[in-house]
Amino acid sequence: MHVRIHAGEREAILLAEELKADELTMDDLTGRREAERRHLRVTGTVGVLRAAARIGTVNLKDALDRLRKTNFHLSQKLYDQLIAEAAQ
């Protein structure tokens, strides 16, 4: 890989390629860009929560509120958009 990414992200990308994974879960922007450059389908934590909420496994607002109490960055704009989407 020519891009500087952390070892964990690098290993996840290589494993996803080796396993021909349907999707890779990754939040690190540099890692996501490299995975997408390699034509891997990528989602992040928010995408996983959104999918779980769609099938009724989690309450999206509660999950996002708990996530925001950590060091995970989620913009107010995206938070509002996700909450509005879940309400539909």
Backbone as CSV, one residue per row, in Angstrom:
resi,resn,N_x,N_y,N_z,CA_x,CA_y,CA_z,C_x,C_y,C_z
1,MET,0.847,-1.183,0.000,0.000,0.000,0.000,0.886,1.237,0.000
2,HIS,0.536,2.206,-0.794,1.326,3.421,-0.888,0.874,4.491,0.091
3,VAL,-0.331,4.342,0.607,-0.893,5.313,1.530,-0.510,4.919,2.949
4,ARG,-0.246,5.917,3.782,0.076,5.627,5.176,-1.197,5.428,5.975
5,ILE,-1.460,4.186,6.328,-2.589,3.874,7.185,-2.084,3.029,8.341
6,HIS,-2.843,2.996,9.410,-2.447,2.233,10.587,-2.430,0.740,10.286
7,ALA,-1.658,0.020,11.059,-1.504,-1.423,10.849,-2.835,-2.154,10.925
8,GLY,-3.696,-1.773,11.858,-4.987,-2.444,12.003,-5.859,-2.292,10.775
9,GLU,-5.911,-1.087,10.236,-6.693,-0.846,9.029,-6.088,-1.585,7.845
10,ARG,-4.763,-1.567,7.760,-4.082,-2.266,6.667,-4.409,-3.765,6.707
11,GLU,-4.337,-4.351,7.891,-4.629,-5.777,8.022,-6.091,-6.082,7.712
12,ALA,-6.997,-5.197,8.126,-8.421,-5.401,7.845,-8.682,-5.372,6.339
13,ILE,-8.051,-4.451,5.649,-8.211,-4.353,4.195,-7.662,-5.605,3.511
14,LEU,-6.486,-6.023,3.911,-5.892,-7.224,3.312,-6.743,-8.459,3.575
15,LEU,-7.278,-8.573,4.781,-8.127,-9.719,5.109,-9.427,-9.677,4.307
16,ALA,-10.015,-8.496,4.182,-11.243,-8.354,3.390,-11.000,-8.760,1.942
17,GLU,-9.846,-8.381,1.414,-9.506,-8.783,0.041,-9.332,-10.300,-0.050
18,GLU,-8.610,-10.845,0.909,-8.339,-12.279,0.894,-9.629,-13.095,0.997
19,LEU,-10.539,-12.649,1.843,-11.790,-13.374,2.053,-12.865,-13.020,1.031
20,LYS,-12.553,-12.033,0.187,-13.543,-11.518,-0.767,-14.815,-11.115,-0.017
21,ALA,-14.607,-10.341,1.032,-15.694,-9.916,1.924,-16.727,-9.086,1.184
22,ASP,-17.965,-9.231,1.598,-19.049,-8.432,1.025,-18.927,-6.972,1.440
23,GLU,-18.443,-6.745,2.661,-18.363,-5.393,3.190,-17.321,-5.342,4.305
24,LEU,-16.691,-4.195,4.434,-15.686,-3.955,5.462,-16.181,-2.829,6.348
25,THR,-16.148,-3.025,7.658,-16.543,-1.971,8.592,-15.277,-1.246,9.047
26,MET,-15.240,0.062,8.764,-14.061,0.854,9.105,-14.464,2.320,9.224
27,ASP,-13.985,2.975,10.261,-14.295,4.389,10.461,-13.162,5.321,10.049
28,ASP,-11.937,4.853,10.102,-10.783,5.688,9.776,-10.859,6.149,8.315
29,LEU,-10.859,7.457,8.107,-11.062,8.014,6.767,-9.978,7.584,5.780
30,THR,-8.736,7.608,6.190,-7.655,7.203,5.288,-7.798,5.732,4.916
31,GLY,-8.120,4.912,5.901,-8.330,3.492,5.641,-9.518,3.245,4.728
32,ARG,-10.601,3.994,4.958,-11.794,3.848,4.108,-11.472,4.204,2.662
33,ARG,-10.753,5.290,2.482,-10.398,5.709,1.119,-9.546,4.656,0.420
34,GLU,-8.606,4.075,1.154,-7.762,3.039,0.562,-8.594,1.804,0.230
35,ALA,-9.494,1.421,1.112,-10.353,0.267,0.856,-11.224,0.513,-0.375
36,GLU,-11.798,1.699,-0.470,-12.632,2.035,-1.626,-11.803,2.071,-2.908
37,ARG,-10.567,2.556,-2.796,-9.675,2.563,-3.964,-9.442,1.141,-4.453
38,ARG,-9.481,0.208,-3.530,-9.290,-1.205,-3.866,-10.621,-1.894,-4.196
39,HIS,-11.649,-1.091,-4.369,-12.980,-1.573,-4.771,-13.642,-2.460,-3.728
40,LEU,-13.374,-2.165,-2.452,-14.062,-2.855,-1.371,-15.250,-2.005,-0.939
41,ARG,-16.339,-2.657,-0.620,-17.511,-1.957,-0.091,-17.247,-1.689,1.387
42,VAL,-17.419,-0.437,1.803,-17.066,-0.035,3.164,-18.256,0.629,3.844
43,THR,-18.438,0.313,5.103,-19.386,1.015,5.950,-18.675,1.341,7.254
44,GLY,-19.280,2.227,8.025,-18.703,2.593,9.309,-19.654,2.234,10.439
45,THR,-19.281,2.643,11.620,-20.092,2.382,12.798,-21.504,2.919,12.624
46,VAL,-21.622,4.131,12.115,-22.936,4.734,11.915,-23.753,3.926,10.909
47,GLY,-23.122,3.440,9.872,-23.815,2.620,8.891,-24.332,1.320,9.491
48,VAL,-23.550,0.725,10.373,-23.971,-0.507,11.040,-25.166,-0.216,11.944
49,LEU,-25.096,0.889,12.692,-26.206,1.256,13.569,-27.469,1.574,12.774
50,ARG,-27.302,2.270,11.673,-28.439,2.609,10.811,-29.105,1.330,10.293
51,ALA,-28.315,0.383,9.830,-28.866,-0.882,9.326,-29.562,-1.655,10.439
52,ALA,-28.985,-1.664,11.627,-29.601,-2.363,12.760,-30.916,-1.707,13.145
53,ALA,-30.970,-0.389,13.077,-32.207,0.326,13.403,-33.299,0.018,12.379
54,ARG,-32.914,-0.101,11.130,-33.895,-0.395,10.071,-34.598,-1.729,10.278
55,ILE,-33.901,-2.681,10.870,-34.529,-3.984,11.107,-35.042,-4.120,12.538
56,GLY,-34.971,-3.028,13.297,-35.539,-3.015,14.639,-34.669,-3.594,15.730
57,THR,-33.404,-3.790,15.460,-32.495,-4.367,16.447,-32.066,-3.356,17.508
58,VAL,-31.918,-2.092,17.099,-31.522,-1.042,18.044,-32.388,0.195,17.827
59,ASN,-32.451,1.005,18.858,-33.064,2.319,18.751,-31.948,3.257,18.317
60,LEU,-32.067,3.825,17.120,-30.971,4.614,16.561,-30.629,5.824,17.420
61,LYS,-31.625,6.555,17.888,-31.356,7.741,18.705,-30.594,7.370,19.966
62,ASP,-31.036,6.324,20.655,-30.340,5.891,21.872,-28.906,5.466,21.569
63,ALA,-28.732,4.716,20.489,-27.391,4.243,20.125,-26.473,5.413,19.769
64,LEU,-26.990,6.371,18.994,-26.172,7.530,18.618,-25.859,8.399,19.827
65,ASP,-26.824,8.553,20.719,-26.581,9.342,21.928,-25.480,8.707,22.778
66,ARG,-25.501,7.399,22.886,-24.449,6.705,23.645,-23.099,6.839,22.938
67,LEU,-23.116,6.724,21.621,-21.885,6.843,20.835,-21.275,8.229,20.985
68,ARG,-22.118,9.254,21.006,-21.629,10.635,21.120,-20.988,10.916,22.473
69,LYS,-21.240,10.075,23.462,-20.636,10.249,24.787,-19.211,9.701,24.835
70,THR,-18.773,9.099,23.748,-17.407,8.582,23.649,-16.573,9.590,22.863
71,ASN,-15.407,9.188,22.423,-14.554,10.072,21.619,-14.875,9.969,20.125
72,PHE,-15.968,9.296,19.774,-16.393,9.157,18.385,-16.953,10.487,17.904
73,HIS,-16.496,10.958,16.757,-16.982,12.239,16.228,-18.171,12.003,15.313
74,LEU,-19.250,12.708,15.593,-20.454,12.669,14.773,-20.991,14.090,14.737
75,SER,-21.008,14.677,13.557,-21.454,16.068,13.447,-22.931,16.190,13.816
76,GLN,-23.298,17.367,14.275,-24.696,17.625,14.625,-25.586,17.474,13.393
77,LYS,-25.072,17.924,12.257,-25.838,17.839,11.011,-26.153,16.384,10.663
78,LEU,-25.157,15.510,10.732,-25.379,14.101,10.425,-26.295,13.463,11.462
79,TYR,-26.079,13.797,12.727,-26.937,13.276,13.808,-28.399,13.634,13.515
80,ASP,-28.657,14.907,13.237,-30.019,15.363,12.958,-30.611,14.647,11.740
81,GLN,-29.800,14.485,10.704,-30.237,13.806,9.486,-30.616,12.359,9.778
82,LEU,-29.801,11.674,10.549,-30.070,10.271,10.874,-31.335,10.113,11.715
83,ILE,-31.515,11.012,12.679,-32.691,10.961,13.541,-33.952,11.222,12.712
84,ALA,-33.883,12.204,11.815,-35.032,12.504,10.957,-35.347,11.321,10.050
85,GLU,-34.321,10.700,9.505,-34.506,9.534,8.636,-35.149,8.381,9.393
86,ALA,-34.703,8.173,10.630,-35.234,7.055,11.437,-36.687,7.290,11.820
87,ALA,-37.095,8.553,11.890,-38.470,8.881,12.271,-39.456,8.628,11.133
88,GLN,-38.987,8.480,9.934,-39.873,8.290,8.775,-40.381,6.872,8.665
